[in-house]
Amino acid sequence: MKISWFGIGVSFFTFAKLNMHILILLISLEALMLSLLVFLLSFSFMCSSSFHLFLILLTFAACEAALGLALLVSILRLRGNDYVMSFSSLNF
């Protein structure tokens, strides 16, 4: 349980401070999702509840990862880089 709290804190810190590339943002969001999954799994073990919510959240995590990678590939093909600073509304 403590490891999941540490993972949540590190992923929030990474998302807030290291926001230069989109790939870093996507990796930190995926780390946050995996930390939440570990927290939910350990909470389910402690309370001996069902794992339906865990499986639903795992499915959403997989869909989020696939969607993020698809957006990253399309951004790289459109712009040629993955810098966050290049996403000004004036550049479109």
N, CA, C and O atoms as CSV, one atom per row, in Angstrom:
chain,resi,resn,atom,element,x,y,z
A,1,MET,N,N,0.833,-1.191,0.000
A,1,MET,CA,C,0.000,0.000,0.000
A,1,MET,C,C,0.876,1.254,0.000
A,1,MET,O,O,0.562,2.244,-0.660
A,2,LYS,N,N,1.988,1.194,0.756
A,2,LYS,CA,C,2.883,2.353,0.791
A,2,LYS,C,C,3.579,2.561,-0.545
A,2,LYS,O,O,3.870,3.695,-0.926
A,3,ILE,N,N,3.845,1.482,-1.250
A,3,ILE,CA,C,4.489,1.596,-2.552
A,3,ILE,C,C,3.565,2.297,-3.540
A,3,ILE,O,O,4.023,3.090,-4.362
A,4,SER,N,N,2.279,2.013,-3.466
A,4,SER,CA,C,1.347,2.673,-4.381
A,4,SER,C,C,1.236,4.166,-4.080
A,4,SER,O,O,1.117,4.972,-5.002
A,5,TRP,N,N,1.276,4.546,-2.794
A,5,TRP,CA,C,1.251,5.976,-2.463
A,5,TRP,C,C,2.509,6.667,-2.960
A,5,TRP,O,O,2.453,7.795,-3.450
A,6,PHE,N,N,3.654,5.984,-2.833
A,6,PHE,CA,C,4.900,6.538,-3.350
A,6,PHE,C,C,4.840,6.696,-4.868
A,6,PHE,O,O,5.298,7.704,-5.407
A,7,GLY,N,N,4.281,5.710,-5.552
A,7,GLY,CA,C,4.143,5.776,-7.006
A,7,GLY,C,C,3.212,6.891,-7.444
A,7,GLY,O,O,3.464,7.555,-8.449
A,8,ILE,N,N,2.136,7.101,-6.694
A,8,ILE,CA,C,1.207,8.183,-7.018
A,8,ILE,C,C,1.894,9.529,-6.843
A,8,ILE,O,O,1.735,10.420,-7.678
A,9,GLY,N,N,2.651,9.683,-5.771
A,9,GLY,CA,C,3.355,10.940,-5.534
A,9,GLY,C,C,4.416,11.226,-6.587
A,9,GLY,O,O,4.534,12.352,-7.070
A,10,VAL,N,N,5.187,10.204,-6.941
A,10,VAL,CA,C,6.238,10.385,-7.943
A,10,VAL,C,C,5.639,10.690,-9.307
A,10,VAL,O,O,6.165,11.530,-10.037
A,11,SER,N,N,4.552,10.025,-9.661
A,11,SER,CA,C,3.949,10.284,-10.975
A,11,SER,C,C,3.313,11.668,-11.035
A,11,SER,O,O,3.369,12.320,-12.078
A,12,PHE,N,N,2.703,12.137,-9.927
A,12,PHE,CA,C,2.190,13.506,-9.915
A,12,PHE,C,C,3.323,14.521,-10.029
A,12,PHE,O,O,3.195,15.519,-10.738
A,13,PHE,N,N,4.439,14.267,-9.328
A,13,PHE,CA,C,5.585,15.164,-9.412
A,13,PHE,C,C,6.148,15.191,-10.830
A,13,PHE,O,O,6.475,16.257,-11.351
A,14,THR,N,N,6.258,14.023,-11.451
A,14,THR,CA,C,6.767,13.950,-12.811
A,14,THR,C,C,5.838,14.665,-13.787
A,14,THR,O,O,6.297,15.358,-14.694
A,15,PHE,N,N,4.546,14.494,-13.599
A,15,PHE,CA,C,3.586,15.148,-14.481
A,15,PHE,C,C,3.630,16.663,-14.318
A,15,PHE,O,O,3.458,17.392,-15.294
A,16,ALA,N,N,3.858,17.144,-13.105
A,16,ALA,CA,C,3.854,18.586,-12.861
A,16,ALA,C,C,5.166,19.257,-13.256
A,16,ALA,O,O,5.151,20.374,-13.774
A,17,LYS,N,N,6.289,18.605,-13.024
A,17,LYS,CA,C,7.579,19.260,-13.220
A,17,LYS,C,C,8.256,18.932,-14.545
A,17,LYS,O,O,8.880,19.808,-15.144
A,18,LEU,N,N,8.152,17.714,-15.009
A,18,LEU,CA,C,8.844,17.308,-16.235
A,18,LEU,C,C,7.877,17.296,-17.409
A,18,LEU,O,O,7.558,16.237,-17.947
A,19,ASN,N,N,7.420,18.461,-17.800
A,19,ASN,CA,C,6.413,18.529,-18.854
A,19,ASN,C,C,6.986,19.138,-20.130
A,19,ASN,O,O,6.358,19.997,-20.750
A,20,MET,N,N,8.177,18.693,-20.520
A,20,MET,CA,C,8.784,19.217,-21.732
A,20,MET,C,C,8.354,18.432,-22.970
A,20,MET,O,O,8.107,19.020,-24.023
A,21,HIS,N,N,8.266,17.110,-22.848
A,21,HIS,CA,C,7.882,16.256,-23.964
A,21,HIS,C,C,6.533,15.599,-23.668
A,21,HIS,O,O,6.184,15.361,-22.512
A,22,ILE,N,N,5.798,15.317,-24.715
A,22,ILE,CA,C,4.499,14.648,-24.558
A,22,ILE,C,C,4.697,13.205,-24.121
A,22,ILE,O,O,3.876,12.664,-23.380
A,23,LEU,N,N,5.776,12.578,-24.571
A,23,LEU,CA,C,6.034,11.195,-24.184
A,23,LEU,C,C,6.239,11.071,-22.675
A,23,LEU,O,O,5.775,10.106,-22.067
A,24,ILE,N,N,6.918,12.024,-22.074
A,24,ILE,CA,C,7.109,12.009,-20.618
A,24,ILE,C,C,5.771,12.164,-19.903
A,24,ILE,O,O,5.530,11.512,-18.887
A,25,LEU,N,N,4.903,13.023,-20.429
A,25,LEU,CA,C,3.574,13.191,-19.829
A,25,LEU,C,C,2.757,11.906,-19.930
A,25,LEU,O,O,2.073,11.528,-18.979
A,26,LEU,N,N,2.826,11.240,-21.068
A,26,LEU,CA,C,2.076,9.991,-21.225
A,26,LEU,C,C,2.613,8.886,-20.310
A,26,LEU,O,O,1.838,8.106,-19.757
A,27,ILE,N,N,3.919,8.819,-20.155
A,27,ILE,CA,C,4.515,7.813,-19.274
A,27,ILE,C,C,4.144,8.082,-17.825
A,27,ILE,O,O,3.876,7.148,-17.069
A,28,SER,N,N,4.126,9.358,-17.428
A,28,SER,CA,C,3.751,9.665,-16.045
A,28,SER,C,C,2.271,9.384,-15.799
A,28,SER,O,O,1.901,8.952,-14.707
A,29,LEU,N,N,1.423,9.621,-16.790
A,29,LEU,CA,C,0.008,9.262,-16.630
A,29,LEU,C,C,-0.174,7.753,-16.532
A,29,LEU,O,O,-1.012,7.271,-15.770
A,30,GLU,N,N,0.608,7.013,-17.300
A,30,GLU,CA,C,0.521,5.553,-17.218
A,30,GLU,C,C,1.038,5.047,-15.877
A,30,GLU,O,O,0.488,4.096,-15.323
A,31,ALA,N,N,2.093,5.675,-15.347
A,31,ALA,CA,C,2.590,5.296,-14.022
A,31,ALA,C,C,1.556,5.609,-12.948
A,31,ALA,O,O,1.392,4.843,-11.998
A,32,LEU,N,N,0.862,6.730,-13.097
A,32,LEU,CA,C,-0.206,7.064,-12.157
A,32,LEU,C,C,-1.328,6.036,-12.210
A,32,LEU,O,O,-1.864,5.635,-11.177
A,33,MET,N,N,-1.672,5.623,-13.400
A,33,MET,CA,C,-2.736,4.626,-13.547
A,33,MET,C,C,-2.313,3.283,-12.945
A,33,MET,O,O,-3.118,2.621,-12.290
A,34,LEU,N,N,-1.074,2.882,-13.157
A,34,LEU,CA,C,-0.603,1.618,-12.580
A,34,LEU,C,C,-0.499,1.686,-11.058
A,34,LEU,O,O,-0.757,0.697,-10.373
A,35,SER,N,N,-0.122,2.851,-10.528
A,35,SER,CA,C,-0.083,3.017,-9.070
A,35,SER,C,C,-1.485,2.946,-8.479
A,35,SER,O,O,-1.692,2.368,-7.412
A,36,LEU,N,N,-2.436,3.535,-9.176
A,36,LEU,CA,C,-3.821,3.434,-8.712
A,36,LEU,C,C,-4.341,2.004,-8.782
A,36,LEU,O,O,-5.121,1.581,-7.929
A,37,LEU,N,N,-3.911,1.264,-9.793
A,37,LEU,CA,C,-4.298,-0.143,-9.880
A,37,LEU,C,C,-3.715,-0.956,-8.731
A,37,LEU,O,O,-4.400,-1.806,-8.162
A,38,VAL,N,N,-2.454,-0.701,-8.384
A,38,VAL,CA,C,-1.834,-1.408,-7.254
A,38,VAL,C,C,-2.543,-1.047,-5.961
A,38,VAL,O,O,-2.776,-1.911,-5.116
A,39,PHE,N,N,-2.890,0.229,-5.801
A,39,PHE,CA,C,-3.616,0.651,-4.603
A,39,PHE,C,C,-4.982,-0.024,-4.525
A,39,PHE,O,O,-5.386,-0.496,-3.462
A,40,LEU,N,N,-5.685,-0.069,-5.640
A,40,LEU,CA,C,-7.011,-0.691,-5.644
A,40,LEU,C,C,-6.917,-2.189,-5.396
A,40,LEU,O,O,-7.768,-2.758,-4.712
A,41,LEU,N,N,-5.897,-2.831,-5.942
A,41,LEU,CA,C,-5.730,-4.264,-5.717
A,41,LEU,C,C,-5.398,-4.563,-4.266
A,41,LEU,O,O,-5.941,-5.506,-3.691
A,42,SER,N,N,-4.507,-3.770,-3.662
A,42,SER,CA,C,-4.184,-4.005,-2.252
A,42,SER,C,C,-5.365,-3.687,-1.347
A,42,SER,O,O,-5.561,-4.356,-0.332
A,43,PHE,N,N,-6.151,-2.681,-1.697
A,43,PHE,CA,C,-7.348,-2.367,-0.925
A,43,PHE,C,C,-8.384,-3.484,-1.041
A,43,PHE,O,O,-9.081,-3.797,-0.075
A,44,SER,N,N,-8.480,-4.083,-2.232
A,44,SER,CA,C,-9.404,-5.209,-2.413
A,44,SER,C,C,-8.961,-6.424,-1.613
A,44,SER,O,O,-9.797,-7.157,-1.086
A,45,PHE,N,N,-7.656,-6.645,-1.518
A,45,PHE,CA,C,-7.160,-7.758,-0.711
A,45,PHE,C,C,-7.424,-7.526,0.768
A,45,PHE,O,O,-7.774,-8.458,1.492
A,46,MET,N,N,-7.258,-6.281,1.222
A,46,MET,CA,C,-7.476,-5.991,2.640
A,46,MET,C,C,-8.942,-6.104,3.025
A,46,MET,O,O,-9.263,-6.620,4.095
A,47,CYS,N,N,-9.822,-5.634,2.178
A,47,CYS,CA,C,-11.252,-5.647,2.496
A,47,CYS,C,C,-11.958,-6.887,1.986
A,47,CYS,O,O,-13.152,-7.065,2.228
A,48,SER,N,N,-11.239,-7.743,1.285
A,48,SER,CA,C,-11.766,-8.974,0.687
A,48,SER,C,C,-13.026,-8.715,-0.123
A,48,SER,O,O,-14.035,-9.405,0.020
A,49,SER,N,N,-12.941,-7.707,-0.971
A,49,SER,CA,C,-14.068,-7.392,-1.851
A,49,SER,C,C,-13.804,-7.964,-3.236
A,49,SER,O,O,-12.777,-8.603,-3.467
A,50,SER,N,N,-14.727,-7.734,-4.148
A,50,SER,CA,C,-14.611,-8.307,-5.482
A,50,SER,C,C,-13.616,-7.512,-6.329
A,50,SER,O,O,-13.240,-6.388,-5.993
A,51,PHE,N,N,-13.212,-8.119,-7.413
A,51,PHE,CA,C,-12.203,-7.530,-8.282
A,51,PHE,C,C,-12.808,-6.946,-9.558
A,51,PHE,O,O,-12.081,-6.713,-10.523
A,52,HIS,N,N,-14.099,-6.709,-9.585
A,52,HIS,CA,C,-14.734,-6.174,-10.782
A,52,HIS,C,C,-14.244,-4.762,-11.097
A,52,HIS,O,O,-13.966,-4.443,-12.253
A,53,LEU,N,N,-14.139,-3.934,-10.089
A,53,LEU,CA,C,-13.675,-2.568,-10.302
A,53,LEU,C,C,-12.221,-2.548,-10.763
A,53,LEU,O,O,-11.837,-1.704,-11.572
A,54,PHE,N,N,-11.417,-3.466,-10.256
A,54,PHE,CA,C,-10.024,-3.577,-10.685
A,54,PHE,C,C,-9.937,-3.914,-12.170
A,54,PHE,O,O,-9.135,-3.322,-12.892
A,55,LEU,N,N,-10.747,-4.850,-12.627
A,55,LEU,CA,C,-10.715,-5.226,-14.037
A,55,LEU,C,C,-11.217,-4.108,-14.938
A,55,LEU,O,O,-10.704,-3.926,-16.042
A,56,ILE,N,N,-12.206,-3.364,-14.484
A,56,ILE,CA,C,-12.704,-2.234,-15.271
A,56,ILE,C,C,-11.632,-1.152,-15.380
A,56,ILE,O,O,-11.419,-0.595,-16.457
A,57,LEU,N,N,-10.965,-0.856,-14.282
A,57,LEU,CA,C,-9.912,0.145,-14.294
A,57,LEU,C,C,-8.709,-0.317,-15.118
A,57,LEU,O,O,-8.062,0.502,-15.770
A,58,LEU,N,N,-8.405,-1.591,-15.098
A,58,LEU,CA,C,-7.331,-2.134,-15.921
A,58,LEU,C,C,-7.667,-2.006,-17.401
A,58,LEU,O,O,-6.785,-1.716,-18.209
A,59,THR,N,N,-8.907,-2.214,-17.761
A,59,THR,CA,C,-9.344,-2.046,-19.148
A,59,THR,C,C,-9.227,-0.601,-19.587
A,59,THR,O,O,-8.779,-0.320,-20.698
A,60,PHE,N,N,-9.633,0.327,-18.713
A,60,PHE,CA,C,-9.507,1.744,-19.049
A,60,PHE,C,C,-8.046,2.163,-19.161
A,60,PHE,O,O,-7.716,3.020,-19.981
A,61,ALA,N,N,-7.175,1.581,-18.360
A,61,ALA,CA,C,-5.754,1.897,-18.441
A,61,ALA,C,C,-5.168,1.440,-19.774
A,61,ALA,O,O,-4.353,2.145,-20.370
A,62,ALA,N,N,-5.574,0.278,-20.235
A,62,ALA,CA,C,-5.089,-0.219,-21.526
A,62,ALA,C,C,-5.613,0.645,-22.675
A,62,ALA,O,O,-4.883,0.943,-23.619
A,63,CYS,N,N,-6.875,1.039,-22.585
A,63,CYS,CA,C,-7.437,1.916,-23.621
A,63,CYS,C,C,-6.769,3.282,-23.614
A,63,CYS,O,O,-6.530,3.864,-24.672
A,64,GLU,N,N,-6.467,3.795,-22.428
A,64,GLU,CA,C,-5.798,5.097,-22.316
A,64,GLU,C,C,-4.402,5.038,-22.897
A,64,GLU,O,O,-3.967,5.987,-23.550
A,65,ALA,N,N,-3.697,3.955,-22.677
A,65,ALA,CA,C,-2.339,3.810,-23.217
A,65,ALA,C,C,-2.375,3.723,-24.743
A,65,ALA,O,O,-1.552,4.340,-25.419
A,66,ALA,N,N,-3.311,2.968,-25.280
A,66,ALA,CA,C,-3.410,2.846,-26.737
A,66,ALA,C,C,-3.794,4.175,-27.382
A,66,ALA,O,O,-3.256,4.539,-28.428
A,67,LEU,N,N,-4.714,4.892,-26.764
A,67,LEU,CA,C,-5.131,6.186,-27.295
A,67,LEU,C,C,-3.999,7.202,-27.203
A,67,LEU,O,O,-3.799,7.989,-28.128
A,68,GLY,N,N,-3.265,7.192,-26.112
A,68,GLY,CA,C,-2.139,8.111,-25.959
A,68,GLY,C,C,-1.048,7.856,-26.980
A,68,GLY,O,O,-0.490,8.800,-27.540
A,69,LEU,N,N,-0.736,6.594,-27.231
A,69,LEU,CA,C,0.288,6.286,-28.234
A,69,LEU,C,C,-0.176,6.635,-29.633
A,69,LEU,O,O,0.626,7.089,-30.449
A,70,ALA,N,N,-1.445,6.434,-29.930
A,70,ALA,CA,C,-1.968,6.815,-31.246
A,70,ALA,C,C,-1.912,8.328,-31.438
A,70,ALA,O,O,-1.566,8.804,-32.519
A,71,LEU,N,N,-2.250,9.081,-30.399
A,71,LEU,CA,C,-2.158,10.536,-30.495
A,71,LEU,C,C,-0.714,10.995,-30.626
A,71,LEU,O,O,-0.427,11.938,-31.363
A,72,LEU,N,N,0.193,10.340,-29.920
A,72,LEU,CA,C,1.603,10.693,-30.015
A,72,LEU,C,C,2.140,10.453,-31.421
A,72,LEU,O,O,2.875,11.287,-31.950
A,73,VAL,N,N,1.788,9.340,-32.027
A,73,VAL,CA,C,2.236,9.047,-33.392
A,73,VAL,C,C,1.672,10.056,-34.372
A,73,VAL,O,O,2.385,10.518,-35.264
A,74,SER,N,N,0.398,10.406,-34.222
A,74,SER,CA,C,-0.184,11.384,-35.145
A,74,SER,C,C,0.418,12.773,-34.948
A,74,SER,O,O,0.599,13.507,-35.920
A,75,ILE,N,N,0.728,13.141,-33.722
A,75,ILE,CA,C,1.378,14.432,-33.473
A,75,ILE,C,C,2.782,14.447,-34.051
A,75,ILE,O,O,3.204,15.447,-34.632
A,76,LEU,N,N,3.510,13.342,-33.895
A,76,LEU,CA,C,4.857,13.277,-34.458
A,76,LEU,C,C,4.836,13.344,-35.978
A,76,LEU,O,O,5.722,13.950,-36.580
A,77,ARG,N,N,3.850,12.740,-36.597
A,77,ARG,CA,C,3.757,12.815,-38.053
A,77,ARG,C,C,3.336,14.201,-38.517
A,77,ARG,O,O,3.775,14.662,-39.571
A,78,LEU,N,N,2.499,14.863,-37.749
A,78,LEU,CA,C,2.015,16.187,-38.144
A,78,LEU,C,C,3.053,17.266,-37.899
A,78,LEU,O,O,3.270,18.116,-38.763
A,79,ARG,N,N,3.696,17.253,-36.748
A,79,ARG,CA,C,4.595,18.335,-36.354
A,79,ARG,C,C,6.066,17.993,-36.488
A,79,ARG,O,O,6.870,18.884,-36.760
A,80,GLY,N,N,6.446,16.749,-36.310
A,80,GLY,CA,C,7.851,16.375,-36.375
A,80,GLY,C,C,8.543,16.374,-35.027
A,80,GLY,O,O,9.680,15.912,-34.934
A,81,ASN,N,N,7.904,16.875,-33.977
A,81,ASN,CA,C,8.479,16.839,-32.634
A,81,ASN,C,C,7.363,16.605,-31.625
A,81,ASN,O,O,6.180,16.644,-31.962
A,82,ASP,N,N,7.761,16.364,-30.393
A,82,ASP,CA,C,6.762,16.129,-29.351
A,82,ASP,C,C,6.922,17.107,-28.196
A,82,ASP,O,O,6.627,16.770,-27.049
A,83,TYR,N,N,7.383,18.304,-28.488
A,83,TYR,CA,C,7.516,19.323,-27.453
A,83,TYR,C,C,6.152,19.896,-27.085
A,83,TYR,O,O,5.314,20.150,-27.950
A,84,VAL,N,N,5.951,20.091,-25.804
A,84,VAL,CA,C,4.687,20.653,-25.328
A,84,VAL,C,C,4.589,22.123,-25.706
A,84,VAL,O,O,3.498,22.634,-25.958
A,85,MET,N,N,5.729,22.800,-25.743
A,85,MET,CA,C,5.730,24.234,-26.049
A,85,MET,C,C,5.319,24.530,-27.487
A,85,MET,O,O,4.980,25.672,-27.798
A,86,SER,N,N,5.340,23.536,-28.369
A,86,SER,CA,C,4.963,23.771,-29.757
A,86,SER,C,C,3.457,23.722,-29.968
A,86,SER,O,O,2.996,23.842,-31.103
A,87,PHE,N,N,2.681,23.548,-28.905
A,87,PHE,CA,C,1.230,23.459,-29.022
A,87,PHE,C,C,0.544,24.778,-28.699
A,87,PHE,O,O,-0.407,24.813,-27.919
A,88,SER,N,N,1.006,25.820,-29.274
A,88,SER,CA,C,0.331,27.099,-29.118
A,88,SER,C,C,-0.859,27.128,-30.079
A,88,SER,O,O,-0.822,26.503,-31.139
A,89,SER,N,N,-1.890,27.839,-29.712
A,89,SER,CA,C,-3.068,27.917,-30.590
A,89,SER,C,C,-2.775,28.728,-31.830
A,89,SER,O,O,-3.508,28.626,-32.814
A,90,LEU,N,N,-1.725,29.530,-31.813
A,90,LEU,CA,C,-1.376,30.327,-32.979
A,90,LEU,C,C,-0.649,29.496,-34.036
A,90,LEU,O,O,-0.597,29.894,-35.200
A,91,ASN,N,N,-0.094,28.364,-33.654
A,91,ASN,CA,C,0.648,27.533,-34.603
A,91,ASN,C,C,-0.257,26.688,-35.477
A,91,ASN,O,O,0.180,26.238,-36.536
A,92,PHE,N,N,-1.478,26.456,-35.089
A,92,PHE,CA,C,-2.354,25.630,-35.895
A,92,PHE,C,C,-2.820,26.438,-37.026
A,92,PHE,O,O,-3.584,25.951,-37.860
